[in-house]
Amino acid sequence: MFLSSAIMDTALSPEWVGNVARFNPFEWSVVAGRQALQDAPDWAAVWSNLGLLAALTLVMTALATLAFRAYQRSA
């Protein structure tokens, strides 16, 4: 949360914070929510950030399923 623009604009923080924030899923949700609530939302930014979150969800679900199956086989 602290390495995102949720608390402070990343343009005001050191450059490395902005670089980390670009790959932070929390930042993706902050940007999507902030854009969706504007008077004239940039829907491309909203959907691209939501797409990144959906892709991450699919990857993490697959990894969790594989880990659970490996655990079941070992028990």
mmCIF file of the N, C-alpha and C atoms, coordinates in Angstrom:
data_MODEL
# 
_entry.id   MODEL 
# 
loop_
_atom_site.group_PDB 
_atom_site.id 
_atom_site.type_symbol 
_atom_site.label_atom_id 
_atom_site.label_alt_id 
_atom_site.label_comp_id 
_atom_site.label_asym_id 
_atom_site.label_entity_id 
_atom_site.label_seq_id 
_atom_site.pdbx_PDB_ins_code 
_atom_site.Cartn_x 
_atom_site.Cartn_y 
_atom_site.Cartn_z 
_atom_site.occupancy 
_atom_site.B_iso_or_equiv 
_atom_site.pdbx_formal_charge 
_atom_site.auth_seq_id 
_atom_site.auth_comp_id 
_atom_site.auth_asym_id 
_atom_site.auth_atom_id 
_atom_site.pdbx_PDB_model_num 
ATOM 1   N N  . MET A 1 1  ? 0.822   -1.176  0.000   1.00 0.00 ? 1  MET A N  1 
ATOM 2   C CA . MET A 1 1  ? 0.000   0.000   0.000   1.00 0.00 ? 1  MET A CA 1 
ATOM 3   C C  . MET A 1 1  ? 0.878   1.256   0.000   1.00 0.00 ? 1  MET A C  1 
ATOM 4   N N  . PHE A 1 2  ? 1.983   1.195   0.732   1.00 0.00 ? 2  PHE A N  1 
ATOM 5   C CA . PHE A 1 2  ? 2.830   2.375   0.820   1.00 0.00 ? 2  PHE A CA 1 
ATOM 6   C C  . PHE A 1 2  ? 3.624   2.604   -0.460  1.00 0.00 ? 2  PHE A C  1 
ATOM 7   N N  . LEU A 1 3  ? 3.787   1.568   -1.282  1.00 0.00 ? 3  LEU A N  1 
ATOM 8   C CA . LEU A 1 3  ? 4.480   1.710   -2.558  1.00 0.00 ? 3  LEU A CA 1 
ATOM 9   C C  . LEU A 1 3  ? 3.473   1.823   -3.693  1.00 0.00 ? 3  LEU A C  1 
ATOM 10  N N  . SER A 1 4  ? 2.475   2.650   -3.496  1.00 0.00 ? 4  SER A N  1 
ATOM 11  C CA . SER A 1 4  ? 1.462   2.917   -4.514  1.00 0.00 ? 4  SER A CA 1 
ATOM 12  C C  . SER A 1 4  ? 1.052   4.381   -4.388  1.00 0.00 ? 4  SER A C  1 
ATOM 13  N N  . SER A 1 5  ? 0.148   4.796   -5.251  1.00 0.00 ? 5  SER A N  1 
ATOM 14  C CA . SER A 1 5  ? -0.310  6.184   -5.195  1.00 0.00 ? 5  SER A CA 1 
ATOM 15  C C  . SER A 1 5  ? -1.564  6.339   -4.332  1.00 0.00 ? 5  SER A C  1 
ATOM 16  N N  . ALA A 1 6  ? -1.850  5.354   -3.490  1.00 0.00 ? 6  ALA A N  1 
ATOM 17  C CA . ALA A 1 6  ? -3.037  5.422   -2.645  1.00 0.00 ? 6  ALA A CA 1 
ATOM 18  C C  . ALA A 1 6  ? -2.913  6.524   -1.595  1.00 0.00 ? 6  ALA A C  1 
ATOM 19  N N  . ILE A 1 7  ? -1.725  6.712   -1.059  1.00 0.00 ? 7  ILE A N  1 
ATOM 20  C CA . ILE A 1 7  ? -1.524  7.694   -0.006  1.00 0.00 ? 7  ILE A CA 1 
ATOM 21  C C  . ILE A 1 7  ? -0.961  8.991   -0.563  1.00 0.00 ? 7  ILE A C  1 
ATOM 22  N N  . MET A 1 8  ? 0.027   8.876   -1.449  1.00 0.00 ? 8  MET A N  1 
ATOM 23  C CA . MET A 1 8  ? 0.697   10.062  -1.986  1.00 0.00 ? 8  MET A CA 1 
ATOM 24  C C  . MET A 1 8  ? 0.998   9.823   -3.463  1.00 0.00 ? 8  MET A C  1 
ATOM 25  N N  . ASP A 1 9  ? 0.878   10.873  -4.251  1.00 0.00 ? 9  ASP A N  1 
ATOM 26  C CA . ASP A 1 9  ? 1.171   10.789  -5.674  1.00 0.00 ? 9  ASP A CA 1 
ATOM 27  C C  . ASP A 1 9  ? 2.604   10.311  -5.865  1.00 0.00 ? 9  ASP A C  1 
ATOM 28  N N  . THR A 1 10 ? 2.799   9.318   -6.711  1.00 0.00 ? 10 THR A N  1 
ATOM 29  C CA . THR A 1 10 ? 4.137   8.764   -6.914  1.00 0.00 ? 10 THR A CA 1 
ATOM 30  C C  . THR A 1 10 ? 5.076   9.756   -7.598  1.00 0.00 ? 10 THR A C  1 
ATOM 31  N N  . ALA A 1 11 ? 4.543   10.788  -8.225  1.00 0.00 ? 11 ALA A N  1 
ATOM 32  C CA . ALA A 1 11 ? 5.401   11.820  -8.818  1.00 0.00 ? 11 ALA A CA 1 
ATOM 33  C C  . ALA A 1 11 ? 6.123   12.626  -7.744  1.00 0.00 ? 11 ALA A C  1 
ATOM 34  N N  . LEU A 1 12 ? 5.588   12.649  -6.539  1.00 0.00 ? 12 LEU A N  1 
ATOM 35  C CA . LEU A 1 12 ? 6.205   13.386  -5.436  1.00 0.00 ? 12 LEU A CA 1 
ATOM 36  C C  . LEU A 1 12 ? 7.210   12.534  -4.663  1.00 0.00 ? 12 LEU A C  1 
ATOM 37  N N  . SER A 1 13 ? 7.219   11.262  -4.889  1.00 0.00 ? 13 SER A N  1 
ATOM 38  C CA . SER A 1 13 ? 8.113   10.359  -4.168  1.00 0.00 ? 13 SER A CA 1 
ATOM 39  C C  . SER A 1 13 ? 9.353   10.060  -5.018  1.00 0.00 ? 13 SER A C  1 
ATOM 40  N N  . PRO A 1 14 ? 10.339  9.379   -4.456  1.00 0.00 ? 14 PRO A N  1 
ATOM 41  C CA . PRO A 1 14 ? 11.528  9.040   -5.230  1.00 0.00 ? 14 PRO A CA 1 
ATOM 42  C C  . PRO A 1 14 ? 11.177  8.197   -6.462  1.00 0.00 ? 14 PRO A C  1 
ATOM 43  N N  . GLU A 1 15 ? 12.042  8.248   -7.443  1.00 0.00 ? 15 GLU A N  1 
ATOM 44  C CA . GLU A 1 15 ? 11.782  7.557   -8.711  1.00 0.00 ? 15 GLU A CA 1 
ATOM 45  C C  . GLU A 1 15 ? 11.595  6.059   -8.535  1.00 0.00 ? 15 GLU A C  1 
ATOM 46  N N  . TRP A 1 16 ? 12.335  5.452   -7.603  1.00 0.00 ? 16 TRP A N  1 
ATOM 47  C CA . TRP A 1 16 ? 12.238  4.008   -7.425  1.00 0.00 ? 16 TRP A CA 1 
ATOM 48  C C  . TRP A 1 16 ? 10.856  3.602   -6.918  1.00 0.00 ? 16 TRP A C  1 
ATOM 49  N N  . VAL A 1 17 ? 10.193  4.466   -6.166  1.00 0.00 ? 17 VAL A N  1 
ATOM 50  C CA . VAL A 1 17 ? 8.847   4.163   -5.686  1.00 0.00 ? 17 VAL A CA 1 
ATOM 51  C C  . VAL A 1 17 ? 7.883   4.096   -6.864  1.00 0.00 ? 17 VAL A C  1 
ATOM 52  N N  . GLY A 1 18 ? 8.009   5.016   -7.807  1.00 0.00 ? 18 GLY A N  1 
ATOM 53  C CA . GLY A 1 18 ? 7.175   4.988   -9.007  1.00 0.00 ? 18 GLY A CA 1 
ATOM 54  C C  . GLY A 1 18 ? 7.415   3.752   -9.839  1.00 0.00 ? 18 GLY A C  1 
ATOM 55  N N  . ASN A 1 19 ? 8.685   3.324   -9.910  1.00 0.00 ? 19 ASN A N  1 
ATOM 56  C CA . ASN A 1 19 ? 9.008   2.111   -10.675 1.00 0.00 ? 19 ASN A CA 1 
ATOM 57  C C  . ASN A 1 19 ? 8.409   0.867   -10.023 1.00 0.00 ? 19 ASN A C  1 
ATOM 58  N N  . VAL A 1 20 ? 8.483   0.790   -8.713  1.00 0.00 ? 20 VAL A N  1 
ATOM 59  C CA . VAL A 1 20 ? 7.899   -0.350  -7.993  1.00 0.00 ? 20 VAL A CA 1 
ATOM 60  C C  . VAL A 1 20 ? 6.377   -0.321  -8.104  1.00 0.00 ? 20 VAL A C  1 
ATOM 61  N N  . ALA A 1 21 ? 5.793   0.870   -8.028  1.00 0.00 ? 21 ALA A N  1 
ATOM 62  C CA . ALA A 1 21 ? 4.334   1.001   -8.060  1.00 0.00 ? 21 ALA A CA 1 
ATOM 63  C C  . ALA A 1 21 ? 3.746   0.502   -9.376  1.00 0.00 ? 21 ALA A C  1 
ATOM 64  N N  . ARG A 1 22 ? 4.487   0.639   -10.473 1.00 0.00 ? 22 ARG A N  1 
ATOM 65  C CA . ARG A 1 22 ? 3.965   0.162   -11.767 1.00 0.00 ? 22 ARG A CA 1 
ATOM 66  C C  . ARG A 1 22 ? 3.703   -1.338  -11.764 1.00 0.00 ? 22 ARG A C  1 
ATOM 67  N N  . PHE A 1 23 ? 4.423   -2.086  -10.950 1.00 0.00 ? 23 PHE A N  1 
ATOM 68  C CA . PHE A 1 23 ? 4.269   -3.545  -10.906 1.00 0.00 ? 23 PHE A CA 1 
ATOM 69  C C  . PHE A 1 23 ? 3.529   -4.014  -9.655  1.00 0.00 ? 23 PHE A C  1 
ATOM 70  N N  . ASN A 1 24 ? 2.932   -3.096  -8.934  1.00 0.00 ? 24 ASN A N  1 
ATOM 71  C CA . ASN A 1 24 ? 2.238   -3.397  -7.686  1.00 0.00 ? 24 ASN A CA 1 
ATOM 72  C C  . ASN A 1 24 ? 0.737   -3.593  -7.964  1.00 0.00 ? 24 ASN A C  1 
ATOM 73  N N  . PRO A 1 25 ? 0.189   -4.773  -7.692  1.00 0.00 ? 25 PRO A N  1 
ATOM 74  C CA . PRO A 1 25 ? -1.242  -4.996  -7.928  1.00 0.00 ? 25 PRO A CA 1 
ATOM 75  C C  . PRO A 1 25 ? -2.143  -4.040  -7.155  1.00 0.00 ? 25 PRO A C  1 
ATOM 76  N N  . PHE A 1 26 ? -1.713  -3.611  -5.997  1.00 0.00 ? 26 PHE A N  1 
ATOM 77  C CA . PHE A 1 26 ? -2.502  -2.642  -5.240  1.00 0.00 ? 26 PHE A CA 1 
ATOM 78  C C  . PHE A 1 26 ? -2.627  -1.342  -6.018  1.00 0.00 ? 26 PHE A C  1 
ATOM 79  N N  . GLU A 1 27 ? -1.555  -0.935  -6.683  1.00 0.00 ? 27 GLU A N  1 
ATOM 80  C CA . GLU A 1 27 ? -1.579  0.271   -7.505  1.00 0.00 ? 27 GLU A CA 1 
ATOM 81  C C  . GLU A 1 27 ? -2.550  0.115   -8.672  1.00 0.00 ? 27 GLU A C  1 
ATOM 82  N N  . TRP A 1 28 ? -2.607  -1.070  -9.253  1.00 0.00 ? 28 TRP A N  1 
ATOM 83  C CA . TRP A 1 28 ? -3.533  -1.314  -10.363 1.00 0.00 ? 28 TRP A CA 1 
ATOM 84  C C  . TRP A 1 28 ? -4.970  -1.085  -9.910  1.00 0.00 ? 28 TRP A C  1 
ATOM 85  N N  . SER A 1 29 ? -5.301  -1.561  -8.719  1.00 0.00 ? 29 SER A N  1 
ATOM 86  C CA . SER A 1 29 ? -6.669  -1.369  -8.231  1.00 0.00 ? 29 SER A CA 1 
ATOM 87  C C  . SER A 1 29 ? -6.939  0.092   -7.870  1.00 0.00 ? 29 SER A C  1 
ATOM 88  N N  . VAL A 1 30 ? -5.942  0.781   -7.333  1.00 0.00 ? 30 VAL A N  1 
ATOM 89  C CA . VAL A 1 30 ? -6.105  2.201   -7.005  1.00 0.00 ? 30 VAL A CA 1 
ATOM 90  C C  . VAL A 1 30 ? -6.347  3.009   -8.278  1.00 0.00 ? 30 VAL A C  1 
ATOM 91  N N  . VAL A 1 31 ? -5.547  2.756   -9.316  1.00 0.00 ? 31 VAL A N  1 
ATOM 92  C CA . VAL A 1 31 ? -5.695  3.488   -10.577 1.00 0.00 ? 31 VAL A CA 1 
ATOM 93  C C  . VAL A 1 31 ? -7.049  3.194   -11.213 1.00 0.00 ? 31 VAL A C  1 
ATOM 94  N N  . ALA A 1 32 ? -7.463  1.931   -11.217 1.00 0.00 ? 32 ALA A N  1 
ATOM 95  C CA . ALA A 1 32 ? -8.757  1.573   -11.808 1.00 0.00 ? 32 ALA A CA 1 
ATOM 96  C C  . ALA A 1 32 ? -9.899  2.260   -11.068 1.00 0.00 ? 32 ALA A C  1 
ATOM 97  N N  . GLY A 1 33 ? -9.856  2.238   -9.759  1.00 0.00 ? 33 GLY A N  1 
ATOM 98  C CA . GLY A 1 33 ? -10.911 2.881   -8.971  1.00 0.00 ? 33 GLY A CA 1 
ATOM 99  C C  . GLY A 1 33 ? -10.928 4.387   -9.127  1.00 0.00 ? 33 GLY A C  1 
ATOM 100 N N  . ARG A 1 34 ? -9.754  4.980   -9.113  1.00 0.00 ? 34 ARG A N  1 
ATOM 101 C CA . ARG A 1 34 ? -9.654  6.427   -9.253  1.00 0.00 ? 34 ARG A CA 1 
ATOM 102 C C  . ARG A 1 34 ? -10.139 6.873   -10.633 1.00 0.00 ? 34 ARG A C  1 
ATOM 103 N N  . GLN A 1 35 ? -9.756  6.156   -11.677 1.00 0.00 ? 35 GLN A N  1 
ATOM 104 C CA . GLN A 1 35 ? -10.180 6.509   -13.028 1.00 0.00 ? 35 GLN A CA 1 
ATOM 105 C C  . GLN A 1 35 ? -11.686 6.323   -13.207 1.00 0.00 ? 35 GLN A C  1 
ATOM 106 N N  . ALA A 1 36 ? -12.222 5.249   -12.644 1.00 0.00 ? 36 ALA A N  1 
ATOM 107 C CA . ALA A 1 36 ? -13.652 4.958   -12.813 1.00 0.00 ? 36 ALA A CA 1 
ATOM 108 C C  . ALA A 1 36 ? -14.530 6.007   -12.129 1.00 0.00 ? 36 ALA A C  1 
ATOM 109 N N  . LEU A 1 37 ? -14.023 6.659   -11.098 1.00 0.00 ? 37 LEU A N  1 
ATOM 110 C CA . LEU A 1 37 ? -14.816 7.627   -10.349 1.00 0.00 ? 37 LEU A CA 1 
ATOM 111 C C  . LEU A 1 37 ? -14.657 9.060   -10.829 1.00 0.00 ? 37 LEU A C  1 
ATOM 112 N N  . GLN A 1 38 ? -13.876 9.286   -11.864 1.00 0.00 ? 38 GLN A N  1 
ATOM 113 C CA . GLN A 1 38 ? -13.700 10.639  -12.389 1.00 0.00 ? 38 GLN A CA 1 
ATOM 114 C C  . GLN A 1 38 ? -14.908 11.051  -13.218 1.00 0.00 ? 38 GLN A C  1 
ATOM 115 N N  . ASP A 1 39 ? -15.026 12.360  -13.463 1.00 0.00 ? 39 ASP A N  1 
ATOM 116 C CA . ASP A 1 39 ? -16.121 12.880  -14.290 1.00 0.00 ? 39 ASP A CA 1 
ATOM 117 C C  . ASP A 1 39 ? -16.079 12.312  -15.703 1.00 0.00 ? 39 ASP A C  1 
ATOM 118 N N  . ALA A 1 40 ? -14.892 12.259  -16.294 1.00 0.00 ? 40 ALA A N  1 
ATOM 119 C CA . ALA A 1 40 ? -14.707 11.696  -17.630 1.00 0.00 ? 40 ALA A CA 1 
ATOM 120 C C  . ALA A 1 40 ? -13.675 10.582  -17.525 1.00 0.00 ? 40 ALA A C  1 
ATOM 121 N N  . PRO A 1 41 ? -14.120 9.379   -17.160 1.00 0.00 ? 41 PRO A N  1 
ATOM 122 C CA . PRO A 1 41 ? -13.169 8.297   -16.920 1.00 0.00 ? 41 PRO A CA 1 
ATOM 123 C C  . PRO A 1 41 ? -12.441 7.867   -18.190 1.00 0.00 ? 41 PRO A C  1 
ATOM 124 N N  . ASP A 1 42 ? -11.190 7.473   -18.009 1.00 0.00 ? 42 ASP A N  1 
ATOM 125 C CA . ASP A 1 42 ? -10.412 6.863   -19.076 1.00 0.00 ? 42 ASP A CA 1 
ATOM 126 C C  . ASP A 1 42 ? -10.659 5.363   -18.981 1.00 0.00 ? 42 ASP A C  1 
ATOM 127 N N  . TRP A 1 43 ? -11.655 4.887   -19.720 1.00 0.00 ? 43 TRP A N  1 
ATOM 128 C CA . TRP A 1 43 ? -12.065 3.493   -19.600 1.00 0.00 ? 43 TRP A CA 1 
ATOM 129 C C  . TRP A 1 43 ? -10.984 2.524   -20.052 1.00 0.00 ? 43 TRP A C  1 
ATOM 130 N N  . ALA A 1 44 ? -10.107 2.957   -20.950 1.00 0.00 ? 44 ALA A N  1 
ATOM 131 C CA . ALA A 1 44 ? -9.001  2.094   -21.358 1.00 0.00 ? 44 ALA A CA 1 
ATOM 132 C C  . ALA A 1 44 ? -8.084  1.804   -20.167 1.00 0.00 ? 44 ALA A C  1 
ATOM 133 N N  . ALA A 1 45 ? -7.810  2.819   -19.363 1.00 0.00 ? 45 ALA A N  1 
ATOM 134 C CA . ALA A 1 45 ? -6.974  2.632   -18.173 1.00 0.00 ? 45 ALA A CA 1 
ATOM 135 C C  . ALA A 1 45 ? -7.686  1.753   -17.147 1.00 0.00 ? 45 ALA A C  1 
ATOM 136 N N  . VAL A 1 46 ? -8.987  1.957   -16.995 1.00 0.00 ? 46 VAL A N  1 
ATOM 137 C CA . VAL A 1 46 ? -9.753  1.150   -16.038 1.00 0.00 ? 46 VAL A CA 1 
ATOM 138 C C  . VAL A 1 46 ? -9.712  -0.320  -16.440 1.00 0.00 ? 46 VAL A C  1 
ATOM 139 N N  . TRP A 1 47 ? -10.052 -0.602  -17.695 1.00 0.00 ? 47 TRP A N  1 
ATOM 140 C CA . TRP A 1 47 ? -10.130 -1.996  -18.137 1.00 0.00 ? 47 TRP A CA 1 
ATOM 141 C C  . TRP A 1 47 ? -8.762  -2.655  -18.222 1.00 0.00 ? 47 TRP A C  1 
ATOM 142 N N  . SER A 1 48 ? -7.729  -1.890  -18.578 1.00 0.00 ? 48 SER A N  1 
ATOM 143 C CA . SER A 1 48 ? -6.393  -2.503  -18.627 1.00 0.00 ? 48 SER A CA 1 
ATOM 144 C C  . SER A 1 48 ? -5.916  -2.869  -17.231 1.00 0.00 ? 48 SER A C  1 
ATOM 145 N N  . ASN A 1 49 ? -6.176  -2.014  -16.248 1.00 0.00 ? 49 ASN A N  1 
ATOM 146 C CA . ASN A 1 49 ? -5.780  -2.339  -14.875 1.00 0.00 ? 49 ASN A CA 1 
ATOM 147 C C  . ASN A 1 49 ? -6.616  -3.482  -14.308 1.00 0.00 ? 49 ASN A C  1 
ATOM 148 N N  . LEU A 1 50 ? -7.903  -3.508  -14.619 1.00 0.00 ? 50 LEU A N  1 
ATOM 149 C CA . LEU A 1 50 ? -8.731  -4.633  -14.178 1.00 0.00 ? 50 LEU A CA 1 
ATOM 150 C C  . LEU A 1 50 ? -8.312  -5.923  -14.870 1.00 0.00 ? 50 LEU A C  1 
ATOM 151 N N  . GLY A 1 51 ? -7.883  -5.822  -16.127 1.00 0.00 ? 51 GLY A N  1 
ATOM 152 C CA . GLY A 1 51 ? -7.376  -6.995  -16.837 1.00 0.00 ? 51 GLY A CA 1 
ATOM 153 C C  . GLY A 1 51 ? -6.109  -7.538  -16.205 1.00 0.00 ? 51 GLY A C  1 
ATOM 154 N N  . LEU A 1 52 ? -5.218  -6.638  -15.796 1.00 0.00 ? 52 LEU A N  1 
ATOM 155 C CA . LEU A 1 52 ? -4.011  -7.076  -15.097 1.00 0.00 ? 52 LEU A CA 1 
ATOM 156 C C  . LEU A 1 52 ? -4.356  -7.781  -13.789 1.00 0.00 ? 52 LEU A C  1 
ATOM 157 N N  . LEU A 1 53 ? -5.330  -7.234  -13.070 1.00 0.00 ? 53 LEU A N  1 
ATOM 158 C CA . LEU A 1 53 ? -5.756  -7.875  -11.818 1.00 0.00 ? 53 LEU A CA 1 
ATOM 159 C C  . LEU A 1 53 ? -6.388  -9.239  -12.067 1.00 0.00 ? 53 LEU A C  1 
ATOM 160 N N  . ALA A 1 54 ? -7.183  -9.348  -13.134 1.00 0.00 ? 54 ALA A N  1 
ATOM 161 C CA . ALA A 1 54 ? -7.804  -10.640 -13.464 1.00 0.00 ? 54 ALA A CA 1 
ATOM 162 C C  . ALA A 1 54 ? -6.748  -11.661 -13.864 1.00 0.00 ? 54 ALA A C  1 
ATOM 163 N N  . ALA A 1 55 ? -5.757  -11.235 -14.642 1.00 0.00 ? 55 ALA A N  1 
ATOM 164 C CA . ALA A 1 55 ? -4.686  -12.150 -15.046 1.00 0.00 ? 55 ALA A CA 1 
ATOM 165 C C  . ALA A 1 55 ? -3.890  -12.619 -13.834 1.00 0.00 ? 55 ALA A C  1 
ATOM 166 N N  . LEU A 1 56 ? -3.602  -11.702 -12.929 1.00 0.00 ? 56 LEU A N  1 
ATOM 167 C CA . LEU A 1 56 ? -2.885  -12.081 -11.711 1.00 0.00 ? 56 LEU A CA 1 
ATOM 168 C C  . LEU A 1 56 ? -3.709  -13.063 -10.880 1.00 0.00 ? 56 LEU A C  1 
ATOM 169 N N  . THR A 1 57 ? -5.013  -12.845 -10.824 1.00 0.00 ? 57 THR A N  1 
ATOM 170 C CA . THR A 1 57 ? -5.893  -13.756 -10.084 1.00 0.00 ? 57 THR A CA 1 
ATOM 171 C C  . THR A 1 57 ? -5.850  -15.155 -10.677 1.00 0.00 ? 57 THR A C  1 
ATOM 172 N N  . LEU A 1 58 ? -5.885  -15.249 -12.002 1.00 0.00 ? 58 LEU A N  1 
ATOM 173 C CA . LEU A 1 58 ? -5.827  -16.560 -12.655 1.00 0.00 ? 58 LEU A CA 1 
ATOM 174 C C  . LEU A 1 58 ? -4.501  -17.261 -12.393 1.00 0.00 ? 58 LEU A C  1 
ATOM 175 N N  . VAL A 1 59 ? -3.407  -16.518 -12.479 1.00 0.00 ? 59 VAL A N  1 
ATOM 176 C CA . VAL A 1 59 ? -2.086  -17.119 -12.235 1.00 0.00 ? 59 VAL A CA 1 
ATOM 177 C C  . VAL A 1 59 ? -1.964  -17.587 -10.784 1.00 0.00 ? 59 VAL A C  1 
ATOM 178 N N  . MET A 1 60 ? -2.390  -16.759 -9.842  1.00 0.00 ? 60 MET A N  1 
ATOM 179 C CA . MET A 1 60 ? -2.287  -17.133 -8.433  1.00 0.00 ? 60 MET A CA 1 
ATOM 180 C C  . MET A 1 60 ? -3.214  -18.301 -8.080  1.00 0.00 ? 60 MET A C  1 
ATOM 181 N N  . THR A 1 61 ? -4.378  -18.355 -8.721  1.00 0.00 ? 61 THR A N  1 
ATOM 182 C CA . THR A 1 61 ? -5.287  -19.486 -8.504  1.00 0.00 ? 61 THR A CA 1 
ATOM 183 C C  . THR A 1 61 ? -4.663  -20.778 -9.012  1.00 0.00 ? 61 THR A C  1 
ATOM 184 N N  . ALA A 1 62 ? -4.050  -20.714 -10.179 1.00 0.00 ? 62 ALA A N  1 
ATOM 185 C CA . ALA A 1 62 ? -3.386  -21.909 -10.730 1.00 0.00 ? 62 ALA A CA 1 
ATOM 186 C C  . ALA A 1 62 ? -2.240  -22.358 -9.836  1.00 0.00 ? 62 ALA A C  1 
ATOM 187 N N  . LEU A 1 63 ? -1.438  -21.420 -9.362  1.00 0.00 ? 63 LEU A N  1 
ATOM 188 C CA . LEU A 1 63 ? -0.325  -21.774 -8.468  1.00 0.00 ? 63 LEU A CA 1 
ATOM 189 C C  . LEU A 1 63 ? -0.824  -22.351 -7.150  1.00 0.00 ? 63 LEU A C  1 
ATOM 190 N N  . ALA A 1 64 ? -1.883  -21.789 -6.608  1.00 0.00 ? 64 ALA A N  1 
ATOM 191 C CA . ALA A 1 64 ? -2.438  -22.305 -5.356  1.00 0.00 ? 64 ALA A CA 1 
ATOM 192 C C  . ALA A 1 64 ? -3.000  -23.707 -5.545  1.00 0.00 ? 64 ALA A C  1 
ATOM 193 N N  . THR A 1 65 ? -3.637  -23.943 -6.690  1.00 0.00 ? 65 THR A N  1 
ATOM 194 C CA . THR A 1 65 ? -4.170  -25.276 -6.975  1.00 0.00 ? 65 THR A CA 1 
ATOM 195 C C  . THR A 1 65 ? -3.048  -26.295 -7.095  1.00 0.00 ? 65 THR A C  1 
ATOM 196 N N  . LEU A 1 66 ? -1.983  -25.935 -7.801  1.00 0.00 ? 66 LEU A N  1 
ATOM 197 C CA . LEU A 1 66 ? -0.834  -26.839 -7.917  1.00 0.00 ? 66 LEU A CA 1 
ATOM 198 C C  . LEU A 1 66 ? -0.198  -27.116 -6.561  1.00 0.00 ? 66 LEU A C  1 
ATOM 199 N N  . ALA A 1 67 ? -0.066  -26.102 -5.738  1.00 0.00 ? 67 ALA A N  1 
ATOM 200 C CA . ALA A 1 67 ? 0.520   -26.286 -4.413  1.00 0.00 ? 67 ALA A CA 1 
ATOM 201 C C  . ALA A 1 67 ? -0.364  -27.174 -3.543  1.00 0.00 ? 67 ALA A C  1 
ATOM 202 N N  . PHE A 1 68 ? -1.676  -26.988 -3.615  1.00 0.00 ? 68 PHE A N  1 
ATOM 203 C CA . PHE A 1 68 ? -2.577  -27.800 -2.817  1.00 0.00 ? 68 PHE A CA 1 
ATOM 204 C C  . PHE A 1 68 ? -2.544  -29.257 -3.266  1.00 0.00 ? 68 PHE A C  1 
ATOM 205 N N  . ARG A 1 69 ? -2.483  -29.489 -4.576  1.00 0.00 ? 69 ARG A N  1 
ATOM 206 C CA . ARG A 1 69 ? -2.393  -30.869 -5.079  1.00 0.00 ? 69 ARG A CA 1 
ATOM 207 C C  . ARG A 1 69 ? -1.082  -31.537 -4.652  1.00 0.00 ? 69 ARG A C  1 
ATOM 208 N N  . ALA A 1 70 ? 0.007   -30.781 -4.683  1.00 0.00 ? 70 ALA A N  1 
ATOM 209 C CA . ALA A 1 70 ? 1.290   -31.330 -4.233  1.00 0.00 ? 70 ALA A CA 1 
ATOM 210 C C  . ALA A 1 70 ? 1.227   -31.654 -2.748  1.00 0.00 ? 70 ALA A C  1 
ATOM 211 N N  . TYR A 1 71 ? 0.588   -30.823 -1.973  1.00 0.00 ? 71 TYR A N  1 
ATOM 212 C CA . TYR A 1 71 ? 0.422   -31.081 -0.553  1.00 0.00 ? 71 TYR A CA 1 
ATOM 213 C C  . TYR A 1 71 ? -0.418  -32.333 -0.303  1.00 0.00 ? 71 TYR A C  1 
ATOM 214 N N  . GLN A 1 72 ? -1.498  -32.479 -1.077  1.00 0.00 ? 72 GLN A N  1 
ATOM 215 C CA . GLN A 1 72 ? -2.353  -33.659 -0.904  1.00 0.00 ? 72 GLN A CA 1 
ATOM 216 C C  . GLN A 1 72 ? -1.597  -34.948 -1.228  1.00 0.00 ? 72 GLN A C  1 
ATOM 217 N N  . ARG A 1 73 ? -0.755  -34.910 -2.251  1.00 0.00 ? 73 ARG A N  1 
ATOM 218 C CA . ARG A 1 73 ? 0.011   -36.111 -2.618  1.00 0.00 ? 73 ARG A CA 1 
ATOM 219 C C  . ARG A 1 73 ? 1.038   -36.456 -1.549  1.00 0.00 ? 73 ARG A C  1 
ATOM 220 N N  . SER A 1 74 ? 1.579   -35.460 -0.860  1.00 0.00 ? 74 SER A N  1 
ATOM 221 C CA . SER A 1 74 ? 2.609   -35.724 0.136   1.00 0.00 ? 74 SER A CA 1 
ATOM 222 C C  . SER A 1 74 ? 2.039   -36.196 1.463   1.00 0.00 ? 74 SER A C  1 
ATOM 223 N N  . ALA A 1 75 ? 0.760   -35.961 1.693   1.00 0.00 ? 75 ALA A N  1 
ATOM 224 C CA . ALA A 1 75 ? 0.170   -36.318 2.986   1.00 0.00 ? 75 ALA A CA 1 
ATOM 225 C C  . ALA A 1 75 ? -0.378  -37.724 3.005   1.00 0.00 ? 75 ALA A C  1 
# 
